[in-house]
Amino acid sequence: MIMRMVFIINTYDALRAIFIAKITFLLICRKIQSVIK
């Protein structure tokens, strides 16, 4: 039971990290595009 909880928490942290990375990547792309324009 405890192991399952730890696994769920780790999966949640991984998904959140990927989500934050995607948002950061999109923001950087927008900044680069605005600079090029």
Order of alpha helices (4+ residues) and beta strands (2+ residues): alpha
